[in-house]
Amino acid sequence: MADIRDQLLAAFEAEAQDHIEALRAALGLATSRQPMSIREVFRRAHSLKGAARAVGAEAVETAAHALEALFASAMKTGEPLSEGELARALSLVDAIARGAASVRASSGPAGSPSTSAAMSG
């Protein structure tokens, strides 16, 4: 069972890294006042949330949910993210990256994740 858990965590880490890089690139565009696809970043935040839930990474799931909500709000208004929203989004992506990097390290001996403290650093 530990082998399967390790495989799931490795897959999560790879998927999370891909989403994190894409989110940072998109938010970098927005920071330099270039257009970004709000639907694409919303989809990535949503996918991250689901992947985190699948491996029990609660802190990553929570941060991804907050990011998803921020992007959902922007989709509803049709307005670009404000400077404050961009800063919040970047902060959430950084928190997701820290949490995703620590998921495997914080898995308990029984293979059950203990990620609640993963994002407090």
WOMO-V115328 format. One record per run of one state. SS is the DSSP state (H for helix, E for strand, C for the rest). FROM is the first residue (numbers start at 0). TO is the last residue. If there is no record, write none. Layout:
# WOMO-V115328
SS,FROM,TO
SS,FROM,TO
This chain:
# WOMO-V115328
C,0,0
H,1,30
C,31,36
H,37,54
C,55,56
H,57,76
C,77,81
H,82,101
C,102,105
E,106,106
C,107,111
E,112,112
C,113,120
